[in-house]
Amino acid sequence: MLYLSAIVLIPLAAVIEKAISSGAGTLWSSIDNTLALRALAITLGASLVVAAIGAVTGTLVAWVLVRDSFPGKRVINALIDLPFALPTIVAGLTLIALYGPDSPVGVHLAYTRGAVVVALLFVTLPFVVRSVQPVLLELDKEVEEAAASLGASNATTFRRVVLPALRPAILSGSALAFARSVGEFGSLALIAGKVQIASIVIYADIESGATQSAAALSVVLMAISLVVLVILRRFGARVGR
C-alpha cells in the first residue's frame, strides 16, 4: 500500500486537489464549456472506435499467431510489442511521414479524426493480442474437435465453443485499449493538428497557465477510464464464470 500510494494514489490525489482547489463550482465550470465538452466527445468517440476495432483485429492476430505456422512468425510476434517499446512521439512522426501531405502512399489523413484513430490503433495494438494469446494457448482443442465431429461448422464452433472462452480476455484487452486511448498524447501531438483531443487540450491549458482547467479535465478522463475498466472487467469476470 505504501508503494501504491507513492506511485499512484498520492499523484492522483494531487491532481484531484488541484481540480477542486477553487471549489466544486469552478471544477464544473472548467469542463462545462464548448471546448472541453467537444474534446471529451471526440476523445471518447475515437477511443470507443479504437477499442471496438482492436477487439476484432486483435483477436484475429492472436488467432493467427497461435494457430498458424508461417515463415517469420517469431519476428511478427515480437513486433506486436513494438508500440510498448517505441516512444509514442516517434510513432507520431512515423505516421505523419506516412499519412501526411507528402504521403508516399497517397493517403492524406494528417490533422483529421481518421489520423487520430490510426494513431490510437497503433499504440493500442498489443493489448487485445496479448490478452487473448494465453487463453488460446490453454484452450483445449479436443472440445473443438468434438464439436466438429458432431457436425458443427467452423463458424458455429468458433461462436459456441471458442468465443465464450475468449470473451473475458477480449473485454479486458479492449478496456485497457480504451483507457490508453483516452489518455494518449505522444502519438497525437504531431498528427492530430487542430483536432480537439482531450490530452492536447490539457497540454494547451498547462502551457497557457490554466492549470486548474487542465486538472479538472484530467479528473474527468480518469473517472471515465476507471468506470469503464471496472464495468468491463466485472462483466468479463461474470461471463468467465
Kinemage of the C-alpha trace (Angstrom):
@kinemage 1
@onewidth
@group {chain A} dominant
@subgroup {mainchain}
@vectorlist {calphas} color= white
{ca met a 1} P 0.000 0.000 0.000
{ca leu a 2} L 2.926 2.345 0.693
{ca tyr a 3} L 4.353 1.707 -2.774
{ca leu a 4} L 0.932 2.032 -4.437
{ca ser a 5} L 0.301 5.278 -2.577
{ca ala a 6} L 3.651 6.804 -3.513
{ca ile a 7} L 3.444 5.825 -7.182
{ca val a 8} L -0.285 6.142 -7.936
{ca leu a 9} L -2.600 7.348 -5.185
{ca ile a 10} L -0.731 10.441 -3.994
{ca pro a 11} L -0.197 11.848 -7.547
{ca leu a 12} L -3.864 11.206 -8.349
{ca ala a 13} L -4.917 12.884 -5.123
{ca ala a 14} L -2.740 15.883 -6.010
{ca val a 15} L -4.471 16.228 -9.392
{ca ile a 16} L -7.916 15.988 -7.761
{ca glu a 17} L -6.932 18.536 -5.112
{ca lys a 18} L -5.781 20.930 -7.835
{ca ala a 19} L -9.019 20.452 -9.742
{ca ile a 20} L -11.199 21.332 -6.737
{ca ser a 21} L -8.838 23.884 -5.182
{ca ser a 22} L -11.184 26.735 -6.114
{ca gly a 23} L -14.350 24.845 -5.282
{ca ala a 24} L -16.608 22.301 -6.937
{ca gly a 25} L -18.317 25.062 -8.906
{ca thr a 26} L -15.050 26.002 -10.547
{ca leu a 27} L -14.426 22.354 -11.395
{ca trp a 28} L -17.772 22.156 -13.166
{ca ser a 29} L -17.301 25.455 -14.997
{ca ser a 30} L -13.876 24.271 -16.211
{ca ile a 31} L -15.428 21.366 -18.085
{ca asp a 32} L -18.853 22.868 -18.879
{ca asn a 33} L -17.684 24.779 -21.914
{ca thr a 34} L -17.717 24.138 -25.642
{ca leu a 35} L -14.002 23.382 -25.972
{ca ala a 36} L -13.819 20.873 -23.108
{ca leu a 37} L -17.070 19.113 -23.995
{ca arg a 38} L -16.091 18.872 -27.660
{ca ala a 39} L -12.677 17.487 -26.715
{ca leu a 40} L -14.288 14.897 -24.433
{ca ala a 41} L -16.779 13.855 -27.112
{ca ile a 42} L -14.098 13.432 -29.777
{ca thr a 43} L -11.739 11.611 -27.402
{ca leu a 44} L -14.360 9.185 -26.101
{ca gly a 45} L -15.765 8.559 -29.572
{ca ala a 46} L -12.339 7.795 -31.028
{ca ser a 47} L -11.440 5.613 -28.034
{ca leu a 48} L -14.619 3.551 -28.377
{ca val a 49} L -13.986 3.060 -32.108
{ca val a 50} L -10.400 2.012 -31.414
{ca ala a 51} L -11.475 -0.419 -28.673
{ca ala a 52} L -14.090 -1.993 -30.967
{ca ile a 53} L -11.699 -2.348 -33.908
{ca gly a 54} L -8.963 -3.641 -31.611
{ca ala a 55} L -11.288 -6.287 -30.167
{ca val a 56} L -11.842 -7.778 -33.630
{ca thr a 57} L -8.429 -7.339 -35.228
{ca gly a 58} L -6.540 -8.163 -32.026
{ca thr a 59} L -8.419 -11.448 -31.726
{ca leu a 60} L -7.675 -12.280 -35.379
{ca val a 61} L -3.969 -11.502 -34.968
{ca ala a 62} L -3.766 -13.587 -31.793
{ca trp a 63} L -5.540 -16.467 -33.549
{ca val a 64} L -3.083 -16.416 -36.468
{ca leu a 65} L -0.064 -16.244 -34.168
{ca val a 66} L -1.267 -19.175 -32.045
{ca arg a 67} L -2.951 -21.469 -34.565
{ca asp a 68} L -0.967 -20.904 -37.781
{ca ser a 69} L 2.639 -21.560 -38.752
{ca phe a 70} L 4.392 -19.413 -41.349
{ca pro a 71} L 7.865 -18.017 -42.088
{ca gly a 72} L 8.767 -15.021 -39.909
{ca lys a 73} L 6.218 -15.839 -37.238
{ca arg a 74} L 8.650 -15.129 -34.379
{ca val a 75} L 9.595 -11.761 -35.861
{ca ile a 76} L 5.960 -10.731 -36.224
{ca asn a 77} L 5.193 -11.951 -32.723
{ca ala a 78} L 7.995 -9.735 -31.410
{ca leu a 79} L 6.819 -6.749 -33.469
{ca ile a 80} L 3.451 -6.853 -31.703
{ca asp a 81} L 5.127 -5.391 -28.609
{ca leu a 82} L 6.891 -2.616 -30.545
{ca pro a 83} L 4.304 0.053 -29.575
{ca phe a 84} L 5.186 -0.629 -25.921
{ca ala a 85} L 8.902 -0.020 -26.531
{ca leu a 86} L 8.735 2.726 -29.146
{ca pro a 87} L 8.440 6.326 -27.855
{ca thr a 88} L 4.966 7.482 -28.828
{ca ile a 89} L 6.275 10.728 -30.303
{ca val a 90} L 8.312 8.589 -32.725
{ca ala a 91} L 5.101 6.795 -33.656
{ca gly a 92} L 3.502 10.157 -34.389
{ca leu a 93} L 6.462 11.197 -36.532
{ca thr a 94} L 6.286 7.922 -38.470
{ca leu a 95} L 2.555 8.256 -39.053
{ca ile a 96} L 2.771 11.851 -40.237
{ca ala a 97} L 5.533 10.857 -42.666
{ca leu a 98} L 3.321 8.048 -43.980
{ca tyr a 99} L -0.067 9.795 -43.987
{ca gly a 100} L 0.930 13.467 -44.096
{ca pro a 101} L 0.805 15.947 -47.007
{ca asp a 102} L 3.763 14.228 -48.683
{ca ser a 103} L 2.410 10.717 -48.170
{ca pro a 104} L 4.347 8.162 -50.246
{ca val a 105} L 1.200 6.007 -50.459
{ca gly a 106} L -1.128 8.815 -51.465
{ca val a 107} L -3.222 8.661 -48.289
{ca his a 108} L -3.607 12.059 -46.604
{ca leu a 109} L -5.004 11.604 -43.103
{ca ala a 110} L -2.887 14.054 -41.107
{ca tyr a 111} L -4.809 16.559 -38.969
{ca thr a 112} L -8.075 14.638 -39.278
{ca arg a 113} L -10.052 12.398 -36.943
{ca gly a 114} L -9.072 9.467 -39.117
{ca ala a 115} L -5.450 10.141 -38.262
{ca val a 116} L -6.347 10.127 -34.575
{ca val a 117} L -7.948 6.688 -34.914
{ca val a 118} L -4.961 5.309 -36.840
{ca ala a 119} L -2.500 6.623 -34.242
{ca leu a 120} L -4.515 5.162 -31.380
{ca leu a 121} L -4.822 1.813 -33.159
{ca phe a 122} L -1.036 1.729 -33.437
{ca val a 123} L -0.334 2.380 -29.753
{ca thr a 124} L -3.081 0.012 -28.511
{ca leu a 125} L -2.305 -2.923 -30.832
{ca pro a 126} L -0.711 -5.189 -28.189
{ca phe a 127} L -3.480 -5.048 -25.575
{ca val a 128} L -6.091 -7.410 -27.050
{ca val a 129} L -3.477 -9.578 -28.763
{ca arg a 130} L -1.546 -10.212 -25.559
{ca ser a 131} L -4.754 -10.727 -23.576
{ca val a 132} L -6.168 -13.322 -25.971
{ca gln a 133} L -2.978 -15.243 -26.783
{ca pro a 134} L -2.580 -17.040 -23.399
{ca val a 135} L -6.223 -18.100 -23.432
{ca leu a 136} L -5.894 -19.536 -26.936
{ca leu a 137} L -2.753 -21.413 -25.916
{ca glu a 138} L -4.588 -23.017 -22.994
{ca leu a 139} L -7.762 -23.772 -24.923
{ca asp a 140} L -8.432 -27.493 -25.241
{ca lys a 141} L -8.576 -28.349 -28.950
{ca glu a 142} L -10.366 -31.617 -28.165
{ca val a 143} L -13.511 -29.613 -27.405
{ca glu a 144} L -13.376 -28.067 -30.864
{ca glu a 145} L -12.764 -31.485 -32.416
{ca ala a 146} L -15.740 -32.892 -30.532
{ca ala a 147} L -17.950 -30.089 -31.855
{ca ala a 148} L -16.719 -30.752 -35.396
{ca ser a 149} L -17.399 -34.478 -35.020
{ca leu a 150} L -20.982 -33.653 -34.044
{ca gly a 151} L -21.432 -31.753 -37.297
{ca ala a 152} L -20.756 -28.190 -36.189
{ca ser a 153} L -19.308 -25.902 -38.851
{ca asn a 154} L -16.152 -23.880 -38.230
{ca ala a 155} L -18.226 -20.736 -37.691
{ca thr a 156} L -20.529 -22.485 -35.210
{ca thr a 157} L -17.589 -23.998 -33.339
{ca phe a 158} L -15.950 -20.605 -33.011
{ca arg a 159} L -19.166 -18.888 -31.946
{ca arg a 160} L -20.369 -21.537 -29.479
{ca val a 161} L -17.113 -23.018 -28.172
{ca val a 162} L -14.135 -20.718 -28.712
{ca leu a 163} L -15.628 -17.244 -28.382
{ca pro a 164} L -17.188 -17.763 -24.920
{ca ala a 165} L -13.760 -18.760 -23.592
{ca leu a 166} L -12.091 -15.759 -25.242
{ca arg a 167} L -14.716 -13.166 -24.344
{ca pro a 168} L -13.328 -12.168 -20.904
{ca ala a 169} L -9.838 -11.716 -22.353
{ca ile a 170} L -11.189 -9.712 -25.305
{ca leu a 171} L -13.145 -7.435 -22.976
{ca ser a 172} L -10.168 -6.975 -20.675
{ca gly a 173} L -7.837 -6.100 -23.555
{ca ser a 174} L -10.432 -3.757 -25.067
{ca ala a 175} L -10.868 -1.980 -21.733
{ca leu a 176} L -7.116 -1.432 -21.488
{ca ala a 177} L -7.036 -0.169 -25.082
{ca phe a 178} L -9.869 2.251 -24.328
{ca ala a 179} L -8.155 3.573 -21.205
{ca arg a 180} L -4.868 4.015 -23.067
{ca ser a 181} L -6.633 5.824 -25.920
{ca val a 182} L -8.374 8.249 -23.577
{ca gly a 183} L -5.078 9.450 -22.133
{ca glu a 184} L -2.799 9.155 -25.180
{ca phe a 185} L -0.787 12.247 -26.079
{ca gly a 186} L 2.610 11.497 -27.645
{ca ser a 187} L 1.457 9.839 -30.859
{ca leu a 188} L -1.214 12.535 -31.378
{ca ala a 189} L 0.901 15.613 -30.735
{ca leu a 190} L 2.104 15.828 -34.343
{ca ile a 191} L -0.623 14.172 -36.378
{ca ala a 192} L -3.816 15.435 -34.686
{ca gly a 193} L -3.309 19.070 -35.691
{ca lys a 194} L -6.355 21.149 -34.738
{ca val a 195} L -8.482 18.127 -33.839
{ca gln a 196} L -9.506 18.799 -30.243
{ca ile a 197} L -8.294 15.765 -28.315
{ca ala a 198} L -8.616 15.953 -24.525
{ca ser a 199} L -4.936 15.287 -23.806
{ca ile a 200} L -3.888 18.041 -26.252
{ca val a 201} L -6.364 20.469 -24.669
{ca ile a 202} L -4.898 19.635 -21.248
{ca tyr a 203} L -1.390 20.319 -22.552
{ca ala a 204} L -2.506 23.623 -24.062
{ca asp a 205} L -4.119 24.635 -20.748
{ca ile a 206} L -0.909 23.891 -18.874
{ca glu a 207} L 1.137 25.862 -21.409
{ca ser a 208} L -1.187 28.868 -21.017
{ca gly a 209} L -1.110 28.708 -17.209
{ca ala a 210} L -4.664 27.382 -16.763
{ca thr a 211} L -3.567 24.508 -14.556
{ca gln a 212} L -6.892 24.268 -12.729
{ca ser a 213} L -8.761 23.716 -16.005
{ca ala a 214} L -6.184 21.136 -17.064
{ca ala a 215} L -6.553 19.306 -13.732
{ca ala a 216} L -10.361 19.385 -13.986
{ca leu a 217} L -10.359 17.790 -17.441
{ca ser a 218} L -7.768 15.260 -16.247
{ca val a 219} L -10.025 14.232 -13.356
{ca val a 220} L -12.919 13.677 -15.762
{ca leu a 221} L -10.770 11.473 -18.001
{ca met a 222} L -9.524 9.467 -15.003
{ca ala a 223} L -13.065 8.953 -13.723
{ca ile a 224} L -14.354 7.812 -17.123
{ca ser a 225} L -11.460 5.397 -17.627
{ca leu a 226} L -11.868 3.960 -14.133
{ca val a 227} L -15.612 3.424 -14.543
{ca val a 228} L -15.171 1.743 -17.949
{ca leu a 229} L -12.402 -0.525 -16.652
{ca val a 230} L -14.421 -1.602 -13.615
{ca ile a 231} L -17.595 -2.263 -15.633
{ca leu a 232} L -15.890 -4.222 -18.412
{ca arg a 233} L -13.760 -6.293 -16.044
{ca arg a 234} L -16.735 -7.155 -13.844
{ca phe a 235} L -18.721 -8.097 -16.930
{ca gly a 236} L -15.799 -10.153 -18.212
{ca ala a 237} L -15.424 -11.953 -14.891
{ca arg a 238} L -19.169 -12.699 -14.832
{ca val a 239} L -19.030 -14.073 -18.378
{ca gly a 240} L -15.987 -16.155 -17.462
{ca arg a 241} L -17.838 -17.722 -14.531
